[in-house]
């Protein structure tokens, strides 16, 4: 069976070496369970420029690594004023990448033309503004073709319903139907 494998193993190796995390102990998850980061937690990080640079690299990496999308989304929310606890979350993502350096996207010729979509939300998971973070992934014939994790713009249930509606509209357009 023909397939196409997309990996950024070299990019991860370079990132781990440039951040001096190539010798760290690897871990199995990019974010601790029930992790709630706040903009008010702890002292300000000593090197915000380095924080922003590494988080930017993680954003680029999330284009082919949907497994880190939610964790990267979380640390991106503190780019303006990173704290030490946020830096600890970034280090955790780097340790996870050390453990999963060979992960990537495997795309194969679909055996069926089915589309499956999944979504989830943490329902007011941000302790600062009570906004939710939601995410979705769409599979076509077993291949992951689209994913996203983002913080909602408003605090209402209506916003989540509109986001799900927009995802459904995107799916309908993806299938080639006119709306």
Phi, psi and omega in degrees: 000135180280141178210166180229123182250124180251118182224148175241043182302315180296319179297318179295315178302314179297319179296315179296322179289317182292333179265000182061036177251013182287344180251013183281163176284124181288154177230170188263349181226144181282342182214139179296146179300139180056031179289125177237108178266141180238151178289350183254001184285122169066183181286158177296142178293142186289337182226078182296332179295317177296318178304309182297321180296314181291318179295323175299320177296322178292325176299314178300318181295329182291351175295331178242005181230079180298341180293342179251001186302314182292318180294318178294320176303319182296312183285337177293336183290351184240023181297327184288330182207072183291141178250169181300323179294327177290321177297323176298323178293320177297317178298323178296319177298318179296320177294324176295317179298325177300323181281335187239033186300334181271359180290153177188195178256131176251117179247128180231168176292122185293139176273341175222161181256037180274150177241131177235135178232141179229146177215160179204161179212152178264006174045089177061042184283345180276121182289342183277314185235003178062020176276155182268153168250129180236160179211160176211161171216145181234130178248139174239113180058032180091352179262130176288119185243343179204142177204157179199150170221124180207155178278137180293151181280334181230172185264004187269157173294330180299323180299318178295318178297320178293322179295317177297319177299320179294322177296320178295320178297318178299320179295318179296317178295322178301324181284353177094010178274145176271139180240000000 
